Amino acid sequence: MASHSENHYFVPHGSIYPALISVGLLSMASGFVFNVTGSDTRLDGSIKNPALSYLATPGKYMMYFGLAIILTMMFKWLSAVVTESLTGQYKKWEDKSFRIGMIVFICSEVAFFAAFFGALFYMRVLSVPDLASYAPDITPYKDFLSAWPSQGPGGTVLGEAYKPNPEFHPMSWSGLPLINTLLLLSSGATITWAHWGLIKNNRKQLIVGLFLTVALGVTFLCCQAAEYHHAYTEMGLTLKSGAYGATFFMLTGFHGFHVTIGTLMLIVILLRSIKGHFTPEHHFGFEGVAWYWHFVDVVWLGLYIFVYML
């Protein structure tokens, strides 16, 4: 018969970290709203609400302050979790709940990107053609152009003249996007190879595989930064480039944010692996990050197909 200690479920002591992270989130979100409200501009560069421009500067510092609180509390909170794991507080029931929690989290991320892909499909298939098909004598959208990639309406729409950028070019599927695809696919292979090494208790294979995965993730981010710079400076492709520019940077930008988070997680797991924190029998910390990284890979394949190729 199993002892009580083998069937216990660890309940952590009270913590102030969740409350402080909530303060950080409120500060960052409020600062973002103030910054956007105070610096919202028209196409000609003028501020839409000059009377609220005083909100931009404090809003920016509120964002930084909130982000600093969140990062500090996350570091301290996760350090406490690692300590609890290393001292043997987590057993089979905690491991099971962690796995369920990670699965639910990844499902929420799937829904997040599904909404963004849905916005892309809606604009590309429905809204852009529909706005251009309305009768010109009853709609202010009479000059709207039905074209994809759409950089904007064209002509005079809703009483405001719009001049398309003659330097605008959509992003090609070749070049940096293709390189980034190969980088992420390779990183999926290297983290799987590292996992095999952990299962075999081959520490060298584990550490080398994780290092290669981190290197590939960092290289991906550098290539994406170069791609954005090229888009803004040479292609006329910006966030204000109509429906195409908005969806392109929304999807690729949020994916890049997830790659950044995943790379930071991989770095932490690499440092923990160097210290010998994981064993072939107990290594959910590694597995959870690997699941997240594979999810990031799959999302990029969808982006590459529906944003870059089609």
GUTI-51348 format. One record per residue: residue in three letters; z, x, y of N, C-alpha, C, O in turn. Coordinates in steps of 0.2 Angstrom, whole numbers, plus 5000, padded with zeros to 4 digits. Atoms other than C-alpha are relative to their C-alpha. Layout:
AlaZXYZXYZXYZXY...
//
This chain:
Met500050044994500050005000500050045006500450095007Ala500149964994499550075017500649995004501049945005Ser499450004995500950125029499949975006499349965008His500150034993501250045046499650055004499250025008Ser500349954996500650205054499250004999498950025004Glu500750005001498950195046499749945002499049945002Asn500350064998498650015051500249985008500149935010His499850024993499350025069499450005005498950035003Tyr500550004995498349985084500350035007500850005009Phe499749974994498750105099499949965006499349945008Val500050034994499150015115500350055005500850075005Pro499849954995499150135130500549975005500649915006His499550024995500550125143499649985006499049995007Gly500350024994500250055160499750055004500050115004Ser500449954997499050145171499849975007499649915008Ile500250024993498650135190499250025001498950005006Tyr500749984999496850205187499649945001499149945005Pro500450054999496050035185500049975007499549955010Ala499950034993496749975202499750055005499450025009Leu500349954995496250135211499250004999498950015004Ile500750005001494450125203499749945004499249945007Ser500250064996494349945210500050015007499549985011Val500049994993494850005227499350045002499050035007Gly500649964999493450135226499449965000498949975004Leu500650045001492150015220499949955006499449945009Leu500050044994492649895235499750045006499350025010Ser500249964994492450035247499350025000499050025005Met500749985001490850095240499549955002499049955005Ala500450064999490049925240500049985007499549965010Ser500050024993490649875257499750055004499350035009Gly500449954996490050035264499350005000498950015005Phe500750005001488350015257499849945004499249945007Val500250064997488249835264500050025008499550005011Phe499949984993488849905281499450045002499150045008Asn500649954998487550045281499349975000499049985004Val500650045000486149935276499949955006499449955009Thr500050054994486549805289499950045007499550015011Gly500049964993486749935303499450045001499250065006Ser500649954999485150035299499449964997498950004996Asp500650045002483949895293499450005005499549985011Thr500649994995482249935301499449964998499349934992Arg500750035001480549845303499550054998499750114997Leu500549965002478949915298499850055005499650115004Asp500149964995478749995315500550055001500550095006Gly499549965000480350085313500649985005501150015005Ser499550024996481349985325500649964996500449944991Ile499450035004483149915320499949925001499949905007Lys500050085000483149725316500649975003500549935007Asn499450024997484949705321500350055004500850085002Pro499749954995485349825336500749995001501150045001Ala499350024998487049735339500450034994501050044995Leu499649985006487549785321499950084998500250104993Ser500249935001486949965322500750054999500750104996Tyr499449965000488750025325500350014993500850054991Leu499750005007489149985306499750054996500050074991Ala500349955005487950115299500450064999500550084993Thr499649935001489050275302500649994996500750024991Pro499450015004490750205296499849984993500149994988Gly500250025007489750125281499950054996500050054990Lys500249945004489050285276500750044997500750064991Tyr499449975002490850365275500449964996500749994991Met499750055005491550215266499750014993500050014988Met500349995006490250245253500250064997500450074991Tyr499749945002490750425251500750004998500950034992Phe499350015002492550385251500149974993500549994989Gly500050045007492350255237499850044994500150044989Leu500349965005491250365227500550064998500650074992Ala499549955001492550505228500649984996500850014991Ile499550035004493950395222499849984993500249994988Ile500250025007492950325207499950064996500150064990Leu500149945005492450505201500650034999500750054993Thr499349975001494250565203500349964995500649994990Met499750045005494950425194499750004993500150004988Met500350005007493650425180500250074997500350074991Phe499849935003494050615177500750004997500850024992Lys499350005002495950585176500149954994500449964990Trp499950055005495750425166499750024993500050024988Leu500349985006494550495153500350074997500350084991Ser499649955002495550655152500649984996500850014991Ala499450035003497050545147499849984993500149984988Val500350035006495950465134499950064995500050054989Val500149945004495450635127500650024997500750044991Thr499449985002497250685126500349954994500649984989Glu499850055005497650525116499750014994500050004988Ser500449995006496250555104500250074996500350074990Leu499849935003496750745101500749994997500950034992Thr499450005002498550695098500149954994500649934992Gly500050045006498050575084500249935001500449894996Gln499950074999498350405092499549954998499749894997Tyr500650055002496650335087499950014993499850064990Lys500250005007496350285069499549954999499049945004Lys500650045001495150165061499949945004499349925006Trp500150064996495550015071499750015007499349985010Glu500249974994495350105087499350025000498950005005Asp500749975001493750185081499549945000499049945003Lys500450065001493050015076499949965007499449945009Ser500150044994493449935093499650045005499250015009Phe500449964996492650085102499349994999498949985003Arg500750015001491050055093499849945002499249935004Ile500250074998491049875096499950005008499449975011Gly500150004992491349905115499450045002499150025007Met500649974998489950035116499449964998498949965002Ile500650045002488749915107499949955006499449935008Val500150064994489149775120499850035006499450005010Phe500249964994489049905134499250015000498950005005Ile500749995001487249955128499649935001499149935004Cys500450065000486749775126500049975008499549945010Ser500150014993487249745144499550045004499250015009Glu500549964997486149885149499349984999498949985003Val500750035002484749805140499849945004499349945006Ala500150064995484949645150499950035007499550005010Phe500149974993485049755166499350025001498950005005Phe500749984999483349835163499549944998499049945001Ala500450055002482649675155499949965007499349935008Ala500150034994482949595172499550035005499150005008Phe500449964996482049735181499349994998498849995001Phe500750015003480549725169499849935001499249925003Gly500250074999480549535171499850005008499349965009Ala500250004993480449565190499350035001498850005005Leu500649975000478949675187499549964998498949955001Phe500550055003478049555176499949945004499349925005Tyr500050054996478449415187499550015006499149975008Met500449984994477649495203499350024998498849995001Arg500649985002476249565194499549954997498949944998Val500450055004475649415183500149935004499649905004Leu499950074997476349265194500050005007499549975010Ser499950014992476849295212499450025004499249995008Val500549974996475549405218499349965000499049945005Pro500650045001474049305211500149935003499649905006Asp499950064997474849145216500049995008499749955011Leu500049994993475149195234499350005003499249985008Ala500749994997473349245236499649944998499049935001Ser500450065002472749075228500149945004499849895004Tyr499850064997473548955240499449995005499150035008Ala500650024995472348855252500250035007500750035009Pro499949964994472148955268500249965006500449985011Asp499950044994472248805279500849975000501049945005Ile499450035000474048755274500650064998501150044997Thr499549955001474948925271499950065004499450085006Pro500049944996475449075281499850064996499850114999Tyr500249945004474949185267499250004999499050034994Lys500750005001473049165270499750064999499150074996Asp500349945000472749345271500250044994500150104993Phe499749965005473749395256499550024994499049984992Leu500549975004472749505244500350004993500850034991Ser499850015007472849475225499750074997499150074994Ala500249945003472749655219500650044997501250045000Trp499449955003473849775208499750064998499250074995Pro499450004996474449895212500049975007499549995011Ser500050034994474949795227500550045005501050055003Gln499649964995475549895242500249965006500549985010Gly499850044995475749745253499549945001499049944997Pro500550064999474949575259499450025003498949995000Gly500649994996473649645271499949945005500149885004Gly500150054994473149555287500649985003501150025004Thr499450034996474349445296500349954995500049904993Val499650045004475649365285500749985003501150035005Leu499350034997477149255291500050025007500650045010Gly500049984993476549305309500150075001500250095007Glu499949934998476749485307499450044997499250034991Ala500649965002475249605306500250064995500750094996Tyr499849945005475249725291499450044999498850014998Lys500649955001474149875290500150044994500650084994Pro499949965006474049945272499950085002499550105006Asn500049934999474250135271499450034997499350024991Pro500649985003472550215268500150064995499750084991Glu499949945005473350365259500449984994500650024990Phe499650025006474250255246499650014994499049994994His500349995007473850295228500649984995501150014996Pro499550025005474750225213500150074995499750114995Met499849945004475650355201499650004994499549954990Ser500449995006474550415187500550014994501150034995Trp499650005006475150415169500050084997500450104993Ser500149935002474650605167500550045004500850015009Gly499749954996475450755174500850004999501050004993Leu499350005000477350745178500349944995500749954991Pro499850055004477550575170500050014992500450004988Leu500149985007476850635153500450064998500750054993Ile499649955002477850795154500749974999501149994995Asn499350035001479450685157500149974993500649974990Thr500050035006478950585142500250044994500650034990Leu499949955005478850735131500750035000501050054995Leu499449974999480450805138500649954997501049974993Leu499550055002481450645134499949994992500449984989Leu500150015008480650625116500350064997500650064992Ser499749945003481150805113500850005000501150034995Ser499250004999482950775119500349964995500849974992Gly499850045005483050635107500150044993500550024989Ala500049965006482650755093500550055000500950064995Thr499549944999483850895099500749974999501150004996Ile499350035001485350775100500149984993500749984990Thr500050025007484950705082500150064996500550064991Trp499949945004484850885076500750035001501050054996Ala499349984999486550925084500549954996501049984994His499650045004487250775076500050024992500650024989Trp500149975007486650835059500550064999500850074994Gly499649945000487550995063500749995000501150024996Leu499350035000489150905067500249974993500849994991Ile499850035007489150805050500150064995500550054991Lys500049945005488850975041500550055002500650104999Asn499549954997490251055051499750075002500050125001Asn500449944997488951185058500150005007499749975011Arg499850004993489751215075499450035004499350015010Lys500649964996488251335080499549955001499249945007Gln500650054999486951195077500249955005499849935008Leu499750064995488051065086499950035007499749995011Ile500049984993488251175101499350015003499150005009Val500749994998486451235102499649945001499349935006Gly500450064999485751065100500249965006499849935009Leu499850034994486850995113499850035007499650005012Phe500249964994486451135125499249995002499049985007Leu500750014999484551105122499949935003499549925007Thr500050074998484850915125500150005008499849975012Val499849994993485750955142499450035004499250005009Ala500549964996484351075147499449955001499149955006Leu500650055000482950945143500249945005499749935009Gly499850054995483950815153500050025007499749995012Val500049974994484150925168499350015002499150005008Thr500849994999482250975167499749935002499349935007Phe500250074998481850785167500149985007499749965011Leu499850024993482850755183499650045005499450025010Cys500349964995482050905192499249985000499049985006Cys500750025000480250845187500049935004499549925007Gln500050074997480750665193500050015008499749985012Ala499949994993481350735210499350035003499150015008Ala500749974998479650835211499549945001499149945005Glu500450055000478750675207500149955006499649935009Tyr499850044994479650575221499850035006499550005010His500249964994479350715233499249995001498949985007His500750015000477450705229499849935002499349935006Ala500150074998477450515230500049995007499649965010Tyr499950014993478150515247499650045005499450015010Thr500449954995477250665255499350004999498950015004Glu500749995001475550655247499649944998499049934998Met500350065002475250485240500149945004499849885002Gly499850064996475950365253500349954996500349894997Leu499750055004476950285239500850015001501150065000Thr499350004998478650235245500349944998500049894995Leu499750065002479950105243499749945004499849885002Lys500350054996479050005257499349994998498949955002Ser500750015002477350015248499949934996499749934990Gly500150075003477349825244500449994993500950034992Ala499750025006477749755227500050064995500550074991Tyr500149955004477149905218500550065001500950084997Gly499649954998478150035227500849984999501250024996Ala499350025001479749925226500250004993500750034991Thr499850005008479649895207500050074997500450094993Phe500049935003479150075204500650045001500950074996Phe499349964998480650155213500649974997501150004995Met499550045003481750015207500150024992500750044990Leu500049995008481350045188500150084999500650094995Thr499949935002481150235188500650035003500950075001Gly499449974996482550265201500649984996501150034995Phe499450025003483850165191500050044993500550054990His500049975006483250245175500250085001500650114997Gly499849944998483450415183500750015001501150064999Phe499250014999485250365188500350004993500850044992His499750005007485550325169499950074997500450094993Val500149935003484850495164500550055003500850095000Thr499449964997486050575177500649994997501050044995Ile499350025003487550485170500050034992500550064990Gly500049985007486950525152500150085000500450114995Thr499949935000486750715156500750025002500950074998Leu499349984998488450725164500549994993500950034992Met499650015006489150645148499950054994500350074991Leu500149955005488250765137500350075002500550104997Ile499649934998488950915147500749994998501050044995Val499350015002490650845144500150014992500550044990Ile500050005008490350825125499850074998500150104993Leu500249935002489551005125500750045001500850084997Leu499449964999491151075133500649984995500950034992Arg499550025005492250975121499850034993500350054989Ser500249975006491251035106500150085000500350104995Ile499849934999491451215112500750014998500950064995Lys499350005002493251185111500349984993500849984992Gly499950025007493151115094500349934999500749924995His499750075000493650935098499849964994500249914993Phe500350055005492550845085500150034993500050094992Thr500049985007492650845066499549964997499349915000Pro500550045004491350785053500349924999499849884999Glu499750065002492550635050500149965006500149905006His499850044994493050585068499650035006499850095008His500449984994491750605082499749955003499149955005Phe500350054997491450445090499850015007499349995010Gly500249984993491450525107499350035000498950015005Phe500649985000489950615102499549954998498949945002Glu500450055002489150465094499849955005499349935006Gly500150044994489350355109499650025005499149995007Val500449974995488550475120499350004997498849995001Ala500650005004487150495107499649935000499049935002Trp500350075000486850305106499749995007499249965008Tyr500250024993486750295125499450045002498950025005Trp500549964999485550445126499349974997498849975000His500650035004484350365113499849935004499249925004Phe500250054997484450205123499650025007499149985008Val500449984994483850295139499350024998498850015002Asp500649985002482450375129499549934999498949935001Val500450065002481850195123499849975007499249955007Val500150034993481950125141499450045003499050015006Trp500549964997480850275147499349984997498849985000Leu500650025003479550235134499749935003499149935004Gly500250064997479450055141499750015007499249985009Leu500249984993479350125159499350034999498950025003Tyr500649965000477950245154499449954998498949965001Ile500550055002476950105146499849955005499249945007Phe500150064996477149965158500050025008499749985011Val500049984993477350055175499550055001499150055006Tyr500549944999476250215173499449984997498850005000Met500650015004474950165160499649945001499049945002Leu500450064999474549985162500049985007499749925008
//
